[in-house]
Amino acid sequence: MLSQIVTQTREYNGIYPQSIASTTVNGPEIDTLGYDTITVYPQTGTAGGTVNFKLQETATSGSGFADVTDGAFTEFSASDGDKIASGSFAIATHLRYIRMVCVTAAGTTLCAAVVLLSNANQTVATSDHGTSPAGLTVNI
């Protein structure tokens, strides 16, 4: 059923692509309610120094973010430009709200991250007009 396939996965910008220098960038908060799996794809362009990505979580929207124990990625070095990593996490073992964090040291680095929420445990049915009640447009 098309409505089930469409609602199974949702993509977010975990960190909007940007060039940063010796700083920490917190990505936007993502609500994982209704999904079973988080898959993240942190990536770096030309690295001027070291780049570290990590996943953080909180039970309360807007505050209290802490590092996920198993949410750190292998450090990217200056020789690792244009690299993508990936990691998957079961939402059941984590708190409801997540965000990606990019930490750079020395030099200017391009960093970005994509977050996919998948295996939705709630089905949103499409209407006769091709739009779900949540506003998701379905093109057939």
PyMOL commands that set and color helices and strands:
alter all, ss='L'
color gray80, all
select helices_A, chain A and resi 2-8+78-80+91-93
alter helices_A, ss='H'
color red, helices_A
select strands_A, chain A and resi 10-21+24-26+30-31+37-44+50-58+66-72+83-84+87-90+97-105+108-118
alter strands_A, ss='S'
color yellow, strands_A
deselect
rebuild
show_as cartoon
